[in-house]
Amino acid sequence: MDSEFGNDFITIEDSDGNEIELEHLDTIEINGEIFMAFLPTDKDEDDDEYGMIILKVKTDGDEEFLATIDDDEVLDSLFEMFSQRLSEDGDS
């Protein structure tokens, strides 16, 4: 996803079958694994909760798909990394 021409958006389906449009914020590769951070596009700007969604890129043969991260420690660590990177981007 190249942000040179603006933000990227994707639509995913949650476990209840609801479609959610997400804005891609950043991508991190750690030890050969790729993680992506997104923000729901319908997020209320006055909402105190940040609402970042972090998903892991997985492959099945030639197909790539996004998967949730079940390990809370890994998720917390990724959240901190993405938050720091996004904060640094906003400072420049």
Backbone bond lengths (Angstrom), bond angles and torsions (degrees), N, CA, C in turn:
res aa  C-N    CA-C-N  psi(-1)  N-CA   C-N-CA  omega(-1)  CA-C   N-CA-C  phi
1 M - - - 1.455 - - 1.514 108.62 -
2 D 1.286 117.06 115.79 1.446 122.22 -175.87 1.526 109.50 -99.78
3 S 1.331 116.88 120.70 1.465 120.33 -178.00 1.525 111.65 -88.95
4 E 1.342 117.07 5.25 1.457 120.50 179.93 1.524 111.56 -59.07
5 F 1.315 117.19 -31.66 1.452 121.49 -177.50 1.517 112.67 -107.48
6 G 1.307 117.92 20.26 1.455 121.61 179.17 1.518 111.03 114.59
7 N 1.304 115.61 -179.52 1.454 121.36 -176.61 1.521 111.53 -74.78
8 D 1.321 115.48 152.75 1.450 122.36 177.00 1.519 109.43 -103.12
9 F 1.325 115.64 143.91 1.450 121.74 179.88 1.519 109.15 -127.15
10 I 1.328 115.91 142.88 1.455 121.40 174.54 1.519 108.11 -133.01
11 T 1.316 116.46 161.09 1.457 121.85 174.12 1.516 107.52 -119.40
12 I 1.332 115.80 128.31 1.460 121.02 176.86 1.520 108.57 -120.36
13 E 1.318 115.72 166.15 1.451 121.31 178.20 1.526 108.09 -115.41
14 D 1.345 116.58 128.89 1.462 119.54 179.13 1.527 110.30 -80.87
15 S 1.314 116.33 179.62 1.467 120.86 -175.92 1.526 112.77 -65.54
16 D 1.339 117.61 -17.90 1.465 121.38 178.23 1.521 112.39 -93.24
17 G 1.340 116.91 0.78 1.459 120.69 179.79 1.519 114.09 88.23
18 N 1.332 117.64 6.17 1.463 121.01 178.72 1.523 109.91 -82.39
19 E 1.328 116.70 136.86 1.457 120.52 177.07 1.522 109.78 -85.27
20 I 1.343 115.30 136.94 1.456 121.46 -179.74 1.520 107.55 -128.63
21 E 1.330 116.42 125.39 1.456 120.22 176.63 1.526 108.41 -90.01
22 L 1.338 115.66 130.98 1.454 121.81 -177.14 1.523 110.45 -122.50
23 E 1.328 114.87 144.64 1.456 122.13 173.57 1.523 108.21 -100.31
24 H 1.326 116.50 126.11 1.466 121.38 179.50 1.524 108.80 -73.58
25 L 1.337 116.76 126.82 1.455 121.94 -179.39 1.522 112.73 -100.95
26 D 1.344 116.85 -44.85 1.456 120.27 -173.61 1.521 109.46 -166.70
27 T 1.330 114.97 161.74 1.465 122.48 177.11 1.521 108.44 -133.02
28 I 1.338 115.95 137.56 1.459 122.09 177.69 1.528 108.06 -127.64
29 E 1.333 116.32 138.26 1.462 121.09 172.13 1.523 108.12 -111.05
30 I 1.334 115.84 125.89 1.460 122.21 -179.48 1.525 107.75 -130.77
31 N 1.330 115.59 120.53 1.474 121.06 178.57 1.527 112.42 50.25
32 G 1.325 116.48 41.41 1.459 120.85 177.50 1.515 114.89 81.67
33 E 1.330 117.85 -1.73 1.459 121.56 177.93 1.526 108.76 -103.96
34 I 1.336 116.01 141.13 1.462 121.13 -177.15 1.523 109.47 -108.73
35 F 1.340 114.78 131.42 1.455 122.26 178.52 1.524 108.60 -124.06
36 M 1.326 116.46 141.61 1.463 121.29 -178.20 1.527 109.90 -126.18
37 A 1.331 115.28 140.58 1.465 121.11 177.96 1.521 108.79 -107.89
38 F 1.326 115.23 137.75 1.458 122.45 -178.54 1.527 109.74 -133.46
39 L 1.323 114.80 160.80 1.457 122.05 174.26 1.521 107.50 -130.33
40 P 1.341 118.28 129.26 1.470 119.35 177.79 1.524 110.55 -59.84
41 T 1.329 117.32 136.50 1.462 120.43 -178.05 1.522 112.38 -73.38
42 D 1.330 117.47 -20.65 1.468 119.94 -179.40 1.519 112.26 -91.33
43 K 1.343 116.88 13.32 1.467 121.61 179.93 1.528 110.18 -65.07
44 D 1.315 115.41 134.24 1.463 121.99 176.92 1.526 108.72 -76.28
45 E 1.326 117.70 125.24 1.470 121.47 -177.04 1.523 112.48 -61.33
46 D 1.338 118.85 -25.10 1.463 122.24 -179.88 1.525 112.05 -86.20
47 D 1.331 116.87 -4.57 1.459 122.08 -179.35 1.525 109.49 -66.94
48 D 1.339 117.43 129.35 1.461 121.95 -179.25 1.521 112.12 -71.39
49 E 1.310 117.47 -30.79 1.462 121.17 -178.10 1.525 109.18 -79.52
50 Y 1.328 116.60 130.72 1.460 121.29 -175.25 1.518 111.61 -64.55
51 G 1.329 117.61 -45.79 1.445 120.58 174.53 1.517 115.53 80.03
52 M 1.340 118.33 22.01 1.455 120.63 178.95 1.525 109.32 -66.83
53 I 1.336 115.59 136.14 1.458 122.09 176.30 1.519 107.42 -111.79
54 I 1.335 116.42 125.28 1.460 121.29 -179.59 1.524 108.37 -114.52
55 L 1.331 115.54 126.58 1.455 121.88 -179.00 1.522 110.34 -126.59
56 K 1.316 115.80 153.40 1.462 121.94 179.27 1.520 108.80 -101.61
57 V 1.343 116.46 138.15 1.456 121.27 175.88 1.527 107.52 -84.94
58 K 1.317 116.15 123.05 1.466 121.69 178.05 1.523 108.28 -119.80
59 T 1.315 115.59 158.87 1.455 119.90 177.66 1.520 109.92 -123.14
60 D 1.316 114.63 146.28 1.458 122.97 174.84 1.522 105.65 -133.82
61 G 1.325 115.91 96.68 1.458 119.62 -172.99 1.521 108.87 69.31
62 D 1.317 116.48 -121.06 1.463 121.72 179.23 1.522 112.70 -93.94
63 E 1.330 117.06 -5.27 1.460 120.87 -175.82 1.524 111.54 -95.27
64 E 1.339 115.44 137.63 1.462 121.71 173.55 1.517 108.43 -105.53
65 F 1.330 115.77 144.42 1.460 120.62 175.96 1.515 108.81 -146.93
66 L 1.322 115.92 163.42 1.465 122.36 179.46 1.514 109.27 -98.85
67 A 1.333 115.82 137.15 1.458 121.24 -178.85 1.522 109.71 -131.03
68 T 1.315 115.07 151.95 1.466 119.92 176.48 1.520 110.13 -73.10
69 I 1.319 115.41 162.24 1.461 122.71 179.28 1.522 107.31 -110.49
70 D 1.328 116.23 119.32 1.460 121.04 -174.70 1.518 114.12 -87.49
71 D 1.324 118.19 -20.79 1.459 122.72 -176.76 1.535 109.46 -84.22
72 D 1.334 116.97 112.09 1.467 121.73 -177.03 1.529 112.77 -62.10
73 E 1.334 117.20 -36.15 1.469 119.97 179.25 1.530 110.66 -65.44
74 V 1.320 116.49 -44.10 1.466 121.05 177.99 1.519 109.68 -63.14
75 L 1.323 116.85 -44.23 1.457 121.92 -179.70 1.526 111.27 -62.05
76 D 1.334 117.33 -43.76 1.464 121.28 178.33 1.529 111.15 -62.87
77 S 1.323 115.97 -41.93 1.462 120.72 178.91 1.531 111.19 -63.64
78 L 1.330 116.40 -44.11 1.466 120.88 178.16 1.524 111.11 -64.20
79 F 1.329 116.27 -40.37 1.465 120.02 178.64 1.526 110.61 -58.61
80 E 1.339 116.03 -44.36 1.467 119.88 178.95 1.525 111.17 -63.10
81 M 1.337 116.92 -42.90 1.468 120.67 179.55 1.526 111.72 -62.20
82 F 1.331 115.65 -48.19 1.461 119.46 179.99 1.528 110.59 -64.08
83 S 1.314 117.16 -42.99 1.472 120.98 -179.38 1.520 110.72 -60.08
84 Q 1.326 116.80 -43.12 1.462 120.94 179.64 1.525 110.64 -65.18
85 R 1.328 116.64 -45.84 1.482 120.61 -179.77 1.538 110.66 -62.22
86 L 1.313 116.75 -42.92 1.464 120.35 -178.67 1.525 110.66 -68.92
87 S 1.333 116.45 -35.75 1.453 120.94 176.92 1.532 110.59 -65.15
88 E 1.331 116.99 -41.62 1.468 121.42 178.83 1.514 110.59 -65.79
89 D 1.340 117.83 -39.00 1.475 120.61 178.09 1.520 110.76 -63.91
90 G 1.332 116.44 -36.85 1.455 120.32 -179.34 1.523 113.18 -72.74
91 D 1.339 116.60 -21.60 1.465 120.97 -179.24 1.516 112.61 -80.35
92 S 1.345 116.87 -19.03 1.479 118.70 -176.07 1.500 112.91 -88.84
